[in-house]
Amino acid sequence: MAFLLPLILFGQSLDILKKYAKERKQKGYKCLVGSAILSFLLLINIIVIIIASPS
């Protein structure tokens, strides 16, 4: 059950990334840093999912 939490976080951060993609088209470079941080968090979530999932 513990590996469900990173999956939920992964889904939420994907939604946030979609919102940032829309904002980036409007605002330009200001959202670039935010999306870079979010994609780094996505990478951490993927690693956590791989570690936490029973193999």
Secondary structure, DSSP 8 states (H G I E B T S, - for coil): -TTHHHHHHHHHHHHHHHHHHHHHHHH-THHHHHHHHHHHHHHHHHHHHHHHS--
